[in-house]
């Protein structure tokens, strides 16, 4: 049964699906974020891997990995996102490598295709839209092969860039991740809740079955993409910040104080 927050998320992204790629496809920081995540994932992918993608959206990442000859089962709670993904897969003639299913990540026990998979992947904070991340994480073990990997891109409970908003008097935004409370998000006029999770929470929940492999901060020095047009307006500064983040993304404290972090774990044999 769909819980109210999931329903709100689904309705919001149903509305956004037809123009999602147009809204976010050209922004310099978003392109940077997506490339960073893909570079990270490719460090752990074996040739011709089977990937389960959670909150797959319009299929940008599924298509990218399918073109590298991996097979992807792309899931999302939004009907609109699934329809857009289906159209793109047909246009790219990738139907043999990409399958899709409207399915919440809180309902993985009812997946039509339970794998098991070589890789489980969730990008850009989709998993922050549930209060019950522990349940989601515990559902990974039966559908992940021994030696398989999980890569999650999550919003942590502390973000350096948001704390700086104190100096602009935006106290609510600056401190919205602190204290373990949920925060309100708004997409296409529809409000839903988000929760924030540190890497230590995920490692603890999965510690029985998996071991951490790599943790990197994302937009810890590079500004978040909601600072619209920063890369286009300030190309030299942006390039410098990218270089700094490349050097320090795995270092403390930057690896866990970005707008996101990228965490990969490996299931024990």
Secondary structure, DSSP 8 states (H G I E B T S, - for coil): ---HHHHHHHHHHHHHGGGHHHHHSS-HHHHHHHHHHHHHHHTT--TT-EEEEES-TTSHHHHHHHTTT-EEEEEES-HHHHHHHHHHHHHHT-TTTEEEEE--GGGGGG-S----EEEEEE-TTGGGG-S-HHHHHHTSGGGEEEEEEEEEEE--S--HHHHGGGGGT-HHHHTTTGGG--EEEEETTEEEEE----HHHHHHHHTTTEEEEEEEEESSSS--TTSTTHHHH-HHHHHHHHHHHHHHTTSTTGGGSSSEEEEEEEE--
